[in-house]
Amino acid sequence: MIEFELHAAAWKSSDDFYQALLPVLGAPDWHGHNLDALEDSIFAGEINKVDPPFRIVVYGASNLPVSLKATLLKTAQMFKEGRRVSGADAYLELRP
């Protein structure tokens, strides 16, 4: 399984998260910066250059602004639900 590391120490907003994540996934330039677009591109497939199986590990998540932490927690939950529904092995792990 491919593992990607993202370092969140300098992130201030969810846009910073998407700007770090989408290039790693090989997302097209027109990819939306929202949870619905991310879910579709990962679990529906044929949008990003990188398809599951993969694991994304976000380091430095504990010191982020509250709203950004909430976004990351919702995103991790979306990954969990996407695995349950689609069977695709895609993970998002948050580490301090």
C-alpha positions as CSV (number, residue, x, y, z in Angstrom):
1,M,0.0,0.0,0.0
2,I,1.3,3.5,-0.9
3,E,1.7,5.8,2.0
4,F,1.8,9.6,1.7
5,E,2.9,11.9,4.5
6,L,1.5,15.4,4.9
7,H,2.9,17.9,7.4
8,A,0.3,20.2,8.7
9,A,2.3,22.5,11.0
10,A,1.8,25.6,8.8
11,W,-1.8,25.0,7.8
12,K,-4.3,27.6,8.8
13,S,-7.4,26.6,6.8
14,S,-9.0,23.7,5.0
15,D,-7.8,25.2,1.8
16,D,-4.2,24.6,3.0
17,F,-5.2,20.9,3.6
18,Y,-6.6,20.6,0.1
19,Q,-3.6,22.3,-1.5
20,A,-1.3,19.8,0.2
21,L,-3.5,16.7,-0.5
22,L,-4.8,17.1,-4.0
23,P,-1.4,17.1,-5.7
24,V,-0.4,14.0,-3.8
25,L,-3.5,12.3,-5.2
26,G,-2.8,13.6,-8.7
27,A,-6.2,15.4,-8.7
28,P,-7.1,17.5,-11.7
29,D,-6.8,21.3,-11.6
30,W,-10.6,21.5,-11.5
31,H,-11.0,19.3,-8.4
32,G,-13.2,21.0,-5.7
33,H,-11.9,21.9,-2.3
34,N,-14.7,20.2,-0.4
35,L,-15.5,16.9,1.2
36,D,-18.1,15.8,-1.5
37,A,-15.6,16.3,-4.3
38,L,-12.9,14.5,-2.4
39,E,-15.2,11.5,-1.6
40,D,-16.2,11.3,-5.3
41,S,-12.7,11.4,-6.6
42,I,-11.4,8.8,-4.2
43,F,-14.2,6.3,-4.0
44,A,-15.9,6.7,-7.4
45,G,-12.5,6.6,-9.1
46,E,-11.2,7.5,-12.5
47,I,-10.7,11.2,-11.5
48,N,-7.3,11.2,-9.6
49,K,-4.1,9.7,-10.9
50,V,-3.8,7.8,-7.6
51,D,-6.5,5.3,-6.7
52,P,-6.8,3.1,-3.6
53,P,-5.2,1.3,-2.0
54,F,-3.3,4.2,-0.2
55,R,-2.8,5.7,3.2
56,I,-2.5,9.4,3.9
57,V,-0.8,10.3,7.3
58,V,-1.2,13.9,8.5
59,Y,1.4,14.9,11.0
60,G,1.1,17.9,13.2
61,A,-2.7,17.7,13.4
62,S,-2.9,18.4,17.2
63,N,-1.8,22.0,17.0
64,L,-4.2,23.2,14.2
65,P,-7.0,25.7,14.5
66,V,-10.2,24.2,15.8
67,S,-12.1,24.6,12.5
68,L,-9.3,22.9,10.6
69,K,-9.2,20.0,13.1
70,A,-12.9,19.6,12.7
71,T,-12.5,19.4,8.9
72,L,-9.8,16.8,9.2
73,L,-11.9,14.7,11.6
74,K,-14.8,14.9,9.2
75,T,-12.5,13.9,6.4
76,A,-11.2,10.9,8.4
77,Q,-14.8,9.8,9.0
78,M,-15.6,10.1,5.3
79,F,-12.6,7.8,4.5
80,K,-14.0,5.3,7.1
81,E,-17.5,5.4,5.6
82,G,-16.1,5.3,2.0
83,R,-14.2,2.1,2.9
84,R,-17.3,0.5,4.4
85,V,-19.5,1.3,1.4
86,S,-17.0,0.8,-1.5
87,G,-14.6,-1.7,-0.1
88,A,-11.7,0.5,-1.3
89,D,-8.6,0.6,1.0
90,A,-8.1,4.4,1.4
91,Y,-7.1,5.7,4.8
92,L,-6.6,9.1,6.4
93,E,-4.7,9.0,9.7
94,L,-4.2,12.0,11.9
95,R,-1.1,12.1,14.1
96,P,0.2,14.7,16.6
